[in-house]
Amino acid sequence: MDFHPDLPRYSASRVNLYLMCPRKWAFKYVEGAEPERRSAAMALGRAVHSAIEYMNLELLDGQRPEAKDVIRVFQADFEFELDMGVDFKSNESANLLRRQGTDLVFEYVKAYVDRPVEAAEVPFTVPLMDPETGEVFPYNLHGWFDVLWPEDTIGEIKTGARRFDENTLARKIQLHAYAYAWRQLYGRDASIKVVQLLKTRRPELVEHDVRRSVSDDAWFVHLVSNVARGIEAGAFPPNAGWLCSDCEYQRACTAWRGDRPRCSDPEPIGDVLERVHLPVV
């Protein structure tokens, strides 16, 4: 079944952001608010991802890039991120993150430079349909595959401080999206390999092999549909919790007073009571 180009498109990252905090979603995608801060850890992740993308594109062109060249791409992109301005936590510094990123990129090159790549940064758009009932939803799912390896293997690259456990992997919305999109596109199951680059004292690369079932697909499309309906209804309440301390819209959220405009000329209470046939005391 082909997607309809005029239908709204939702990505796993947008769905996940709405689930984390609808108010943050609205600041970013409805109101276009400028972020108040830029996370240094996120800047590191973007620079690492950029270097890995460069390596994969080189492999696609039949080249075998050296680690020093891939590291050079990381360092240039990380310096660009620093020039844009980032906020460091108390246990972070530019030198520390630069060294961590260099080590992580080196570990990735060492592990994957000889692995054939079939495609990199591949966009997809597929219709949203319950595979168990055939119900079609008026939305499309859009996203990108980080890297595709032989034998229907989708690679997802993540930087982080701690290893994913099985429960975390089972809940990852991005992995649901990959598996669903692959079945929609090719009619067969995908093997998803999550590659974690861990910012531990001794840099570590950890692989997780993940699969999703057709019943997982059905759960996922209903989740996306429910999120889409919440967005269309303008339901953007803040989700106060532990994530607030690192939110890039923290001050804007503190100043938030609801989405409805206040009435500039409220109706006199006596008129209201007369209209509903209640005595004016």
Number of C-alpha atoms within 10 A of each C-alpha: 9 11 15 14 12 9 13 12 20 19 19 21 14 16 21 17 16 22 15 16 18 22 24 26 22 20 18 16 11 13 10 10 14 11 14 12 15 18 16 21 17 14 22 24 20 17 24 29 19 17 25 24 18 18 28 28 18 16 21 15 10 11 12 14 17 13 17 13 13 23 23 14 20 26 20 12 20 25 16 13 18 15 9 10 14 16 17 15 11 6 6 12 13 16 9 11 19 17 13 21 26 22 18 24 27 17 16 22 22 12 11 14 18 11 12 14 20 16 17 22 14 11 10 16 20 22 23 30 24 18 18 11 8 10 12 12 15 15 22 24 22 20 20 17 19 18 21 21 17 11 9 15 17 25 20 19 18 15 21 14 14 11 18 15 9 10 8 9 17 15 10 12 17 19 21 24 24 26 23 28 25 20 16 19 14 10 10 11 18 21 18 22 20 19 17 22 27 21 20 13 8 9 17 16 17 12 15 15 13 17 16 18 13 15 11 16 23 20 15 20 25 16 14 24 19 13 20 20 11 14 17 9 9 13 15 19 17 18 15 12 9 8 11 15 10 13 16 19 19 17 11 15 18 9 8 12 10 12 11 6 7 9 7 6 6 7 9 8 10 12 11 12 13 11 9 8 9 10 8 10 5
